[in-house]
Amino acid sequence: MKTDDCGLGPSGCSYTITNLKTSESGMTAVLDLEDRICEKYDIDIPKLDFQAKFETNDRLHIHIQPTDIEDYPHNVDVPEDAYPFEIEDGPNDDLQYSYELVDGETFKININRKDGTPVFESMSFIFERQYLEISKNVDSNSAIYGFGEVFGPYKRNSENTSHALWNADNADPVGQNLYGSHPFYIEIIDGKAYGFYLKNSHGMQFSIQDGLMTIQAIGGNFDMYFFMGPSMEDITKQYFQVIGAPALLPYWSLGWHQCRYGYRNIDEVREVVANYKKNNIPLDTMWIDIDYMENNKDFTYDAKNFPVSEMRKFVNELKSNHQYYINMIDPAIAKDDNYAPFSRGMEKDIFIKDKNGELFLGEVWPVNLNTAFPDWHHPNIVEYWTNEIKLFKDLAMTDGNWIDMNEAASFCNGACNSGSDDPKFKMGEFNPRNPPFVINNFGYEAPLKTKTLDMDVQYYGGLIDYDIHNMYGHMESIVSYEALLNIDPIKRPFLLSRSTFPGTGRYAAHWLGDNHSWWKDMYYSITGMLSFQLFGIPMVGSDTCGFQANADEELCARWMALGAFNPFGRNHNGLEWDNARIRSQEPYVWPKTAEASRRALAIRYKILPYMYTYLVRTHTHSEMILYSFAALWPNDATALGIDKQFLVGKGILITPVIEQGKTSVEGYFPEGIWYDWYDHSNVITGPTYKVLNAPIEHIPVHIRGGQIIPTQGPSLTVYENRNKPFELLVALDREKKAHGILYFDDGISYNVDGKFNEIEYNVENGTLTAKGSYNYDEPQNLHEISILGVSSKPSTVTVNDADAQFEFSNNELIIKNLDISMNDDFVLSWN
């Protein structure tokens, strides 16, 4: 390792700017090391091609790669098929950033806002073949969010944060690399935010130590985007333009879901569905884990315990009740010449090869068999995958796919039939099995191949796993999404993926993996969901009540209440813990859990029109479903660190109990008026802390003043809910104003084709107006309007100039027995 001549520390490896050319749209240059020797970990790349593109007023794109790129095949861009769409540029006539270079000077990345305020000042810049580094100082007053997936606080510790980004089958330990890699963060400085994205699929180490943030990658290049915000939501909109907006998902996916690993047979599954209804707990979708498979092989049913004939009956039973069915598909295909999916895969040559071009074999769930792994980059893969899924659906129709173990996970470390020794790194020799810089994989610097593939396995087109490991699950999501559309081009696909990468939300939802039935895991489910709102996968949730270990009545009651407000809400637990079967944890198992579930899920189902509006707007407007306090109150120093509360949309505040034995919880209420969901006369004025009463069956919920919440129901299924009259809950702010939006369509069509209603509600000066566009014929009418925060009893209330009957009590005005069409504007006034 040679570092004497490379100016490490403040300058990093000092490249000189040469051949600088500027234009209104950006800059190009050649960065020259000029015979300086760095070699911190690997051979230096002496010359780099630099390009800065002013793509929009808010987005700066900097791209740096070796000048002789043909000599560095492992320092190229991520494969184009990972982002099968064009990134659109926009106006750049009012840049909100400034970035300048001077020919002959030392290269740095120093980016300022338009007013000169610094946002990013590089402290090191190193570009070696198998080692890249960039670092920056972290302002003591800043708050940083993102760079995951990781189990930890939402706001990153600015003095002691360090973890790898390397997709792994790692069961949710704190502070380690997990299933997804998202090299994207947002930093808020003095109330203003900017975002940073490193478009690189290689393994990384992310750290913030003693006020210095460092990003270290084991290959690829610097393909960097800077987003100027200035709000957190502005940044996510700008970021989603690069990685793709979240998918348009079906309405029914917002209903409650149930699963476990360990249902013994189809009769037991039927009994679960029946017990939900018997206990008056909502259920929309029933899931089955790998238990349904014959010897754990994809695309098969166990002839004894889950026979096809009974599966078809079960699916028909669900359909008759307007409920849904999903099961699991792993990417690993059993190596069995008598197993048709394997034989067809071999015929189409779509499996990953080892370094010698032979079939690579790992081991996953199939009993006593090795497994092959599909190559999602192969030109035959979509045809193959579509066919396998269609044949499987023809046996018993599923309503979506659950794709697990797609990091890719294996029970072997590399090839199952190979030795454990890999060649040591030698300077000057590319070594994907033992790179010179070791990321902290699994928290103990485990070899990259631990519980996955060898790093030199080959994909179509010359790619190797070392370069694209982190996007294996992402590519499976793309192929699976296309397959589902090929099979049914009318309906919106629903996919749930464990492994993710920037842009996966364009195709799939995500759950937070194999958590535990522990109180801390409940807390980290909140921080995980908030982080994935930033990562572009807003349809996210945890395994409610925990997957591993045993839940009890109190834990599950609290978690079901919290889970009721997960965008993706599912109770799911595992098979065994401490060599014994994990106890059942369906919400009806314990009386208090059942009651807590009924109460919280009643709220969820009542606000489904509100949640669906936000779900759709993640796709159409790049918004979020859940909002952190930091996203909404960036100038509130207290709000920046709050991660045990969150908002559903921008109007409903959730303050869960996440500590054992507690019957109250302290919540922070930011600036504004907050109405108790259960008792509208109980009003809190922020900013303030408040201790809230919270017996085991109760979760505190508050409505933010200034918001209008459209509701229906509640019912036991989404279908029943959509066939109930609408209501409006109007919460006035200090100025006696409020605003809200309602969107609805048929909830399932992939191509909406303009057939939707979108209504904007506004309250000002004692008048509620509803104005919208109406191209969907909604049969249900608006039945009731409640207005909170009305100062005094009005003398009259009119709807479209006609007198209306009303009730008034405790500053709440209620107008019942309305019959207002949801396909037209209206005006309601009181005085």
N, C-alpha and C positions, 0 to 999 in steps of 0.2 A: 504494500500500500504506500503510495507516494502522495504526499499532500503539501510539501514545502512550497511548491511553485504555483499552486492553484488558487491561492487566496481564499482558503476556506474560512468560515466564520462570516464576517460581514459581507464579503463579496462572492463567496462560493468559488467555483472554477471560472476564472475571468475570461470571458469571450470578448473580443473586440468587434464592434459594429463596423462592417465594411459594405460597400456597394449599396448604400441606403437609397431607396427610391420612395417617394411619397406621392400621394394623390388624395383627392377628396374622399375616396372610399377606403383608404388605408395606407399601409406601408409594406415594403419588402426589403430584406437585407440578407446578407450572409454573415453569420457569426463565426469568427475565426479564433481558435485557441492560440494560434501563433506560436507553436512549438512549446507552449507551457505544458507541463505535465501535472495532471491531477491524480488520476488512477486511485480514487478513494476506495473503490471496490473492484473496478473492472477497467478494461482499456477505454481510453478517452475516444470520443468521436470528435475529430479535429475541426470539422466544418459543419455548420448547421444552416439549413434554409429557414428563414424567419418570415412569417407573414402575419400582419395585423389587419383585420377587416372590421371596418365600422359598419356592421351589418344592419343595425337599427340605432335609433337615438339612445336606446337603453341597453344595447347588447354589443359588447366588444368581443371579438373572436381572435385569439392568438394561437397560431399553429407553428410548431417548431419540430423539425425532423432532420435526420442526417442529409447532407447535400448529396452524397452518393448513396441514395436510399436503396438501390439495387444490391448493395453490399451488406445491407442491414435488414434482412427480411423480418426480424423480430422487433423492429422499431417502426413498423408501418401503422396506419390507422386501423381502427376496429373494422371488421368486415362490413361491407355495405349492406348485406342482407339483414344485419341487426337493426337497421333503420330504413325500411323500404318505403321511404317517402322523402319529398323534397323539403328542406328547411327554408322557409320563406324569409327573405330580407324585407326591410321596411324603410320608411323615411330615415335619412341620416343627416338632415339639415339643421338639427338642433341637438347636437350631441350632449348628453348629460355626463360625459366623462372626458377626460383629457389624457392622452398618452403620447409622449414624444421621445424620439431617439435622435442622437447626433452621431454622424459618421466619425469614426475614429475613437469614440469613447467606449468605456466599459459597458457591456450590456447589463441592464437591470430591467425588472418589471415594476415600475412605479406608476400606479394608476390613481388619478385624483378625480373627484367630482368636478363638475363644471365650474363650481365656485372656488376650486383649488383645495378643497378638503381631501386629505389622503384617505384612500380606502384600502389599497394594497401596495406594500413596499417590500419587494423581495430582499431577503437577507442572504440567501444562497441560491445558486442555480448550477446544477451539475447534470451533465448529460453523458453517461457512459452506456455501453451496449446493454448491460444487464443491471444498470443502476441509474435511476433518475432521482433528483432531489430538488425541491423548492421549499423555501421557508419564508416566514414573515413574522414580524412582531405582532403581538396581540395587545391591543389597548386595554389598560386596566379597567376601563369603564365599559368595555364591549361585552356583548353576549353572543355566544356562538351556538348554533343548532345544526343538526344534520350529521353527515359523514357516518353512515352506518352500513349495514344493520348491526346494532349492538344493544345489549341489555344494559341500560344505564340511565342516568337522569336525562331529561329532555335538553336542558341547557348544559353544554359541555363544560367540564371543569377546566378553567383557563390556566391552572397551575399543574395539574397532574392527570392527563388523559393520554392513553396509549393503547392502541389495538390494531390488529391487522384487518384488511379487507381481502378476504379470500373465502369464497363460498364453501361452506362445510356443513356436514351433518353433525351439528354441535348443539346439544340439547339445552340451549338458553342459559349458559353460565354468564355471570355478570362480567362485563368488560372484555369479552373475547369476540373474535369473528364468528359470525353466525351464517345464516342461509343465503343472505344477499349482500351485494356490494354496491354502494351508492356514494361515489366520490364527489359529493356535492354538499356544500354548507352555506348557511346564511349567517352573516355577522351584523349585529345591530350596534351602531356606535352613535351615542347621543340622539337616539330616537330614529335614526335613519339606517336603513339596511341595504346591503349589497349581497349578491350571491356569486359563488364560484363553483364551476363544474369542470373536472378533469375527465375528458372523454377517453378513457384508457381502461382496457379490460384485464390488465396484468395485476398480479398481487401487489398490495400496497401495505405500508405502515403509516398510520396517522397518529400524530402525537402533538400535544400542547404541554410543554414543560417550561416552567419558570418564565411564562410570558412569550415563548417562541413556539409558533405553529410550524410543524414540519411534515411534508408529504414526501414519502419515499416509495418509488415504484421499482419493480424488478424487470421492467422492459417497456416496450411501447414508445410513445413520444409525448410531447406536451401539446395536447389538443385542448385548449383551455377557453372557457367562456366566462365572461364577467357580466353580471346583470346588475343594473344600477337601481332597481327598485323604484322609489325609495321605501315602500312598505313591504312587509313579508309577503303579502298576497300579490303585490305587483311582481315580485321576484318569481314566485311560482308560475304566474302567467307567462313571464318571459322565459323561464326554464322549460315549461311544457311546450313552447314553440319549437324548442330544439329536440326534445326527447319524445314528443308526441303527447297529446292530451289523453286523459283517461278514457277508457272504453265506455260506450253507452250500454249500460247493463239493464237487465229486465227488472221491472217493478217488484216481482215476487222475491227477488234476491234480498230485499230489505225485510222480509219476514223472518221469523225465528227458525233456526236450524238445529237438528239433533243428530249426534253420531257417537259411537264409541268403537274402540278397537277391542273386539272380544264378544260381539253378539254371536251366539252359538249357532243360530239357525234363523230362518225367515219367520218362524212363529214368534220368536222372541222379539224380532223387529216389529212385527205386527202389534204385539202387546205394548211396546213402547208408544207407538202411535195412538193406540186406544187409551192408554193411561194419560197421555197429554190431554185428550178430549175429556176423559172422565174427571180430571182435576181442573178443568176449565183454564188450561194454560195454552196460549197460542202455539201453533206449530204449522209451518208452511212446507219445510223441506226435510225429508228423512234421508240421511246419508248412511252408507255402509262402507266400512274400512275393508282391508284385504281379506277379511273373513269369508267373503262371498266366493273367493277364487278356488279353483281346483289346484291344490298344491301351490298356492300363491302365484299362479301364472296369470299374467294379464289376459284379458279378453276371454276368460272362462268363468263358468259357474260350478260350484261344488255340487255334484249330482245328488248327494245325500242331504246336505243341510240347506242348500240354496238352489234347488232344482229349477230349471228354466221355466217349467210349467207353473210353478208356484210364484216365481219372480214376476212372470207376466200377470198373474192374478193380482199380486200385490201392487204392481204399478197401476193396473186398472182401478184398484180400490182407491189408491191415492188420487188418480185423475178424477174419479167420480166425486171426490171431496175437494177438488181444485187444490190439491197438494202436489208436491214435486219429489223427485228421486234423483240422487247423485251418488256415484260410487267412485272409487279410487282407481287410477291407472298410473303405475310406475313406469319410468322410461326403460328400465332394464328388462330385456326379453330373454326368457329361459333358453339355454342352448340345448335343444332337444330336436333331433331330426324328425321326430314324429309330431312335433308341435308346429302347426301351420303358420302362426305369425313369425316364428324363427325361419322356417323354410322359405317363406315368401320374402323375408328380409334378405336372406342370403341370395335369392334369385335376383333381387334388385340391387344388391351390393351396397346396402345403406348402413351397414354397421361400421363403427370405428375400428381402425386397424392399429396394430402395434407398430413400433419403429421399423420393423422388418416387413411391413405390409401384410402381416397375418392378422386373423381375427383376434381382437383384444377381448379377454375374458376377465370379468370380475365376479363378484358374488353379491346378490341382494336377497330378496325374499323367496324365490322359487326353491322348493324343498329339494335338497341333495343335487342341485344343478348349478353350474356356472351360468353367467349371464353375459349377453352381448348388449352393446349400447348404441342406440340409433345416432347417426350423424345428421344433425339438424341442418347442416349446410349442403347436404347432398342434393343434386337436382331431382332425384327420384323420391325424396323423403315425403313430400306432401302427398303424392299419389299413394305411397305405401301407408302412411299414417291415416289418411282419409279412409282408405279401404278397411283397415283393421278396426277403426272406430265404428264405421258404418255396419260392418258385419256384427260387431258386438251390440250395437244399438238395436239391430234387427232381432236379437234374442229377447231383450227387454229394454224398452226405450228409457234412456236416461235424459235428464233435463240439463245436464252440464257435465263437465269433467273436473276431477280433482287430481292434479298432477303433483305427486310427492317424490321425494328422494331424488330430486333433479338438480343436485349441485355439481356434478353427478355423484351420488353417494354409492359407496361399495363397502362391503364388510372386509375386504382385503385392502392392503396398502399397496396400490398399484396392481399389476397383474397377479392373479391368484397362483399362477403356475411359475412364478419367477422368484429369484432370490431377493434378499433384502439389501444387499450392498449395491450402492450406486457410486460411480466414479467421483472423486473429489474435484473440486473446481481448480482449474489451472488458468492463470492469467493468459489471455489471448485465445482461449478456447471456449466457445459457446457451450454452456452446460445447463440444460433445462432441469435436470434432476437435482443438481446441487448448485444453485446460483450463488454468487459471491456474497450477496446480502440476504440475510435470513429474516423474514418477517416472523412475527410472534404468533404463528399458526397454532390454534387450540390453546393459546396462552402459555406454551412451553417450547416455542420454536420447533414444532413438529415438522417433519419433512412434508413438502407440498403434496405428496401423493398419499398422505395419511387419510384413510377412509374414502379414497377416490381413485382416479385413474393415474396411470403413469404420465409424467409431464410431456413425454415425447410421442404419445399416441397421435395418430394421424387422422385428420379430417380431410374431407374433399377440398381440393385446391391447394394442398400443401400446408394448411394450418395445423398447428399442434396445440395440445391442451395448455401448455405453458402460457401461450399467448391469449387464449380465449376462454380459459376455464370459467371465469366469473360470469360468462353469458350463456352457459349451457342451458340453464332453466329458462332464461329469457328467450332463447331460440326455440325451445320446446313450446313455450307459450305462443310464439308467432305461428309455428307450424300447426299447433293444435287449434288455434283460433281460425286459421284458414281452412283446416279440415272440417270444423263444425259448420262454417259457412258453406263449404262445398256440399255438405250433407243436407243442410237446411238453410238456404239463402234468405228465408223470410224472417226467421227469428234471431234475436240477439243471442250470440253465444255467451255462456257463462263458464268461466274457468277460474279455478282457485289454484294458485301455484305457491309452493313453499320457497323455491329459489327465485330471486329477482335481481334485476339490474336496471339502470336508468332506461325508462321506456317500457318496462314490463306492464305498467298500468294501462297502456294502450290496448292490451289484450286480456289481462287477467286481474283478478282480485288476489289478496294475500292474507294468509293467517300467520300468526307470529311464532309458529313452530311448537316444538315439544316442551312446553313449559311444565311447571310443577304445581301441585296443589299446596302452594305456600303463599303466605301473605305478601311477601316481597314481590312475587311474580305477578300478583294482582296489580300492585303499584306500577311495575314495569310494563304492564300491558297498556297503561295510559300513555306512558312516554313513547312506547313503540308506535301506537296508533297516531300520536301527534307527529312523530317523525315521518311516518309514511304519507301523511298529508303533504309534506314538503317533497317527498320523493316521487310524487305523481301516481301513487297507488292509494287513493283515498278510501276505497272499499276494502277495509282491513279490520281485523279483530283477533282476539286471542282465543285459545281453547278455554272457554269459560268454565270455571271451577277447577281448571288444571288438567293436564294430560297425564303426568306421571305423579306417583304417590297417591295418597288417599285423602280426599276431601271429607269435611264433616259438615254438619248442618249450618253452623255459623259462617264458615268460610264460603260455602256454596250459596248461602242466602245473600251475603254481601256481594259475591261475584256475579250472581245472576242479576242482581239489581244494577250493577255496573255494566254487565254485558248487554243489558237491554238497550244501552245507548252506544254500543259498538256499531259502527257502520255495517260490518259483517258480524252478525250475532249467532254464535253456535256453541252449544254445550258439547264437549268432546273429551273423553278420557281414554286412558290406555288399558293395556291388558294385564301386566304384572308389575309388582313392586315388592322388593325384598322376597322374591321367590314365592309370592302369593298373588292370587287374582285381586286386582284392584276392585274395590267395592263400587257398586253402581252409584252414579251421581246425577241421574236425571232429576230435574227440579221437583218432581212430585215425590221423591224418595223420603224427604223429611218435611213435616208439616210447616215449619217456619220458612223453610226454603221455598216451598210451594206458594205460600202466601206472599213472600217477598217477590217471587217471580210473577205472580198474577198482577200485583200492584204495578211493578215497574214495566212489565210488558204491556199492560193496559195503556200506559203513557206512550210507549213506543208506537203501538198500533194506532193510537189516536193522532199522533203527529206524523204518520206516514206520508200524507200529502206534502207536508213541510220537508221531510227527509228526502222524498223522491225529487222534489224541486231542486234541492242541493245536489243530489246524485246526478241528475241530468246536467246541471250547470257545471259540474266538474268536467263534463265532456264538451259542452258548448261554450263555456266561459272560463275554463281552467281554474275553477274555484275549488274550495275544500268542503268536506262534509263536517269535520270537526275543526274547531279553531282553538288555538292556545291563547292564553292571556297575552303572551308576547306578540302574537300576530295582530291583536286588536288594540293593545295599549302599550306600544313600544316606548312611550315616554314615561311610563310608570315603572320606576326602578323595582318595586315590589313585584309587579306583574311579570317582569322578565324571568323571574325564577320560579314561578308557580307551575307545577306539573302534577299536582294531585287533584286538580280540578280542570275542567275543560268545558267548552260550549259545543252543543250540537247546532250546526249552523252558526249564525251570529246572535241568536236570540234566546237559547235555552241553556242555562248554566247547570252543570251537574257537579255535585259535591259529595262524592262517595265516601263511605267509611271503609278504610283499607288497613285498619289496625285491629288486631284481635282483642275481644273483650270490651270494646268501646260501644257506648250507646249515645254518644254525641260526637260531633266533628266540628273543628274550627275551619271556617271557610273565609276566603278573602273575596270581597266584593269591590270591583273597580268602580271608577266614577260612573255615576248614573243612578237610576231607580231600578230596584229589583223586587219583583212581586213573587210571593210564594205560590208555587203551582197549586198546592192543596188548599191554601187559604189566601185568597187574593187580597184580603184586608191586611195581611201581614207584609209590610213593605220595608225594605232596607235601602238606605241611601248611602252610596259609596263615594269615595273610597273608605273602606273600613273592614276590620276583621269581625266576625260574628260566630259565636258558638251556637251550633244548630242541634236541636234534639233529633236523635236518629235511632230509635229502637230497631231491633234486628229486621223487622219486616219493611223498613222505611228507608228510602234514599232521598235526601234533600234535592229538590229541583226548583229553579227559579227562572222567571221570565224577565228578560231584559227590557226595560222601558225603551220605547221607540220602535218596537218590533211588532209585526202582525203575523200570527201563527195560524195558518189554515189547518183544519183538522177534519177527521172523519172517525166514526166508530166510537170505541174500540170493538174489535171482533176477534175471532180465533184464527182467521186466515186473512191474507191480503185480499183474496177474492170477496169474502164477506164484507171486509172493510170498505172496499171500493163500491159496494152496493148500499152504503149508508149515506144519509144526507151530509152535506158539508156544514162546517161551522167555522167561524172566525174568532180568534182570541186576540184582541187588540190591547196592547200594553202601551199606554201613553208615557212619554218622557217628560222632563221638566217643562218643556215648551208646549206640552200637550200635543205633540206630534207623534206620528208612527208611520212605518213603511213596511211593506212586505211584498213578496212575489209568490205566485202559485203557478206551477206548470203541470200539465197532465196531457197524456196521450194514451194510446192503447196499452202501453207498458211492455210490449213484447217485440214490436216490429223493428227490424234492423234498419230499414229505410223508412223513417218517419214520413218523409215526403211532404212536409208542411202540415201534416194532419195533427195539430196540437193546439191546445189553448194555453195562452200565457197571459196572466192577469197581474197587473200592478196595482197594489192598494196603497193609498196615502190618506193620512188624517192630518188636517190642519184647520184651525178656526172652527172646531166643532162639526166638521164635515168629513165623512169617509167617502172617498171616491174609488171606484173600481173601473179601470180602463185596460183593455187588452186586445189581443188578436184571437179570433175564434175560428178555427178550422177543424175542430174535433167536436162531435156531437155528444156532449156529456149529459147522460140521463138524470143524474142526481142534482138536486137543487141545493141552494144555500138555505139552511133551516134556522140557524141561530147565530147571533153576533153578541159577544161579550166585550165590553170596553172598560178597561181598568184605568183608574186614575182620574175619573171625571170628578171635578171639584164639587159640584152641587147637583141636586136633582133637576133635570131639565123640565121645562113646562110642556114641551112637545118633542116628538121624534117623528121624522118623516122619512119614507123610503120612496125615492122617485116622485117626490112631492105629495105622496099620500100618507096620511097619518098612520102611525104604527103603535101597537100596544107595547108597553115596556115595563120593566121592573128596575128599581134602583135601591141599592143598599151598600153601605160601606164603600162609597166612591166607585161602585161598579154598576154600569148600565148594561142591562141585558134585554135584548130584543129577540123574543121567541116566535115560533110558529110562522116564520117567514117562508116564502116560496119564490125565492129569487133564482132566476136561471143562471147557470154557470156558463152560459153561452152568449152573455151580453153584459154591457156596462151597467152600473147602477150608481146611485148617489144616496147616501144616508146622512141626515143632518139632525142635530139636537141643539136646543137653545133654552 
